[in-house]
Amino acid sequence: MKINSAVAVNNRAGKGIVHSHDVWELILACGGEGDIIVEGKPYHFKRGTVVCVPPKLVHYNVSDADYSHIALR
């Protein structure tokens, strides 16, 4: 498996940017909690949750001020 990028994000409160990817995205919530909205359907997450988003699905997150994550694409 090739990892195209790894991103660590801290303290992104509020609504994230609506986007999609051409590859799978694996997200590990490291702190805080909120919802990831995938194709209009919300999924709740908190610290320790792993989210797998398939390619080309539109998604974004809505989170609290303590939210941080690591994303692999």
C-alpha positions in Angstrom: 0.0 0.0 0.0 1.4 3.4 -1.0 0.6 6.4 1.3 0.3 9.5 -0.8 0.3 11.9 2.2 0.0 12.1 5.9 -1.5 15.1 7.6 -1.8 16.1 11.2 -4.4 18.8 12.1 -4.9 20.4 15.4 -7.7 22.6 16.9 -10.0 23.0 13.9 -13.3 24.0 15.5 -16.4 24.5 13.4 -17.1 23.3 9.9 -14.3 22.0 7.8 -13.9 22.4 4.0 -16.2 20.3 1.8 -14.0 18.1 -0.3 -13.3 14.6 -1.8 -10.2 12.6 -2.8 -9.3 10.2 -5.6 -7.9 7.7 -3.0 -9.1 6.2 0.3 -8.7 8.5 3.4 -8.1 7.0 6.8 -8.7 9.5 9.7 -7.7 8.9 13.3 -9.4 11.3 15.8 -6.7 12.1 18.3 -8.7 14.6 20.4 -12.0 16.3 20.8 -15.2 15.1 19.1 -17.7 16.0 16.4 -19.3 14.6 13.2 -17.9 13.7 9.8 -20.5 14.3 7.1 -20.1 11.8 4.2 -22.4 12.3 1.3 -24.8 14.2 3.5 -24.9 11.6 6.3 -23.4 12.4 9.7 -21.2 10.0 11.6 -20.2 10.9 15.2 -16.5 10.5 16.2 -14.5 11.1 19.4 -10.9 10.5 20.4 -9.8 7.0 19.2 -12.3 6.7 16.4 -10.9 5.6 13.0 -12.9 6.7 9.9 -12.4 5.2 6.4 -13.7 7.4 3.6 -13.8 5.7 0.1 -12.5 7.6 -2.9 -14.6 10.3 -4.5 -17.1 10.6 -1.6 -17.8 14.3 -0.6 -17.1 14.8 3.1 -16.3 17.4 5.8 -16.2 17.5 9.5 -18.0 19.6 12.2 -16.0 19.5 15.4 -15.2 21.2 18.7 -12.2 23.3 19.6 -10.3 20.3 21.0 -10.5 18.3 17.7 -7.3 17.0 16.2 -6.6 14.2 13.8 -4.2 12.4 11.6 -5.2 11.6 8.0 -3.6 9.1 5.7 -4.3 9.2 1.9 
